[in-house]
């Protein structure tokens, strides 16, 4: 399931963005990064629960 992998990568990249925005005290960046982490993190968790973890063939 490629969707889980893509959602997971987006979530990880946004976590790095959130930490960087916090260090630079960029509050608008923190707001958007946190929102993206929340949405894509939720989609990642729910997709894993619904479809299961992707297996290697």
Phi, psi and omega per residue, in radians:
X1 nan 1.802 -3.089
X2 -1.191 -0.487 -3.096
X3 -1.082 -0.703 3.126
X4 -1.104 -0.727 -3.126
X5 -1.153 -0.759 3.131
X6 -1.142 -0.802 3.110
X7 -1.066 -0.699 3.124
X8 -1.130 -0.730 3.120
X9 -1.149 -0.713 3.098
X10 -1.100 -0.729 3.130
X11 -1.100 -0.764 3.130
X12 -1.125 -0.754 3.114
X13 -1.121 -0.641 3.117
X14 -1.255 -0.496 3.024
X15 -1.118 -0.739 3.064
X16 -1.091 -0.698 3.113
X17 -1.137 -0.672 3.120
X18 -1.111 -0.799 3.126
X19 -1.107 -0.748 3.135
X20 -1.121 -0.717 3.120
X21 -1.159 -0.634 3.080
X22 -1.139 -0.703 3.126
X23 -1.127 -0.661 -3.114
X24 -1.519 -0.015 -3.123
X25 0.988 0.716 3.093
X26 -1.679 1.679 -2.972
X27 -1.260 -0.562 3.067
X28 -1.190 -0.669 3.057
X29 -1.125 -0.674 3.091
X30 -1.101 -0.738 -3.134
X31 -1.074 -0.867 -3.122
X32 -1.208 -0.672 3.120
X33 -1.139 -0.754 3.131
X34 -1.128 -0.721 3.100
X35 -1.079 -0.739 3.134
X36 -1.178 -0.720 3.096
X37 -1.091 -0.732 -3.129
X38 -1.121 -0.813 -3.077
X39 -1.225 -0.916 -3.095
X40 -1.243 -0.555 3.044
X41 -1.107 -0.733 3.091
X42 -1.113 -0.781 3.112
X43 -1.078 -0.677 3.131
X44 -1.104 -0.855 -3.113
X45 -1.108 -0.787 -3.112
X46 -1.190 -0.603 3.102
X47 -1.202 -0.668 3.086
X48 -1.141 -0.725 3.133
X49 -1.150 -0.746 -3.088
X50 -1.261 -0.856 -2.983
X51 -1.802 -0.271 -3.088
X52 1.537 2.898 -3.130
X53 -1.312 2.434 -3.126
X54 -1.184 2.358 -3.136
X55 -1.775 2.647 3.080
X56 -1.488 2.344 -3.103
X57 -1.687 nan nan
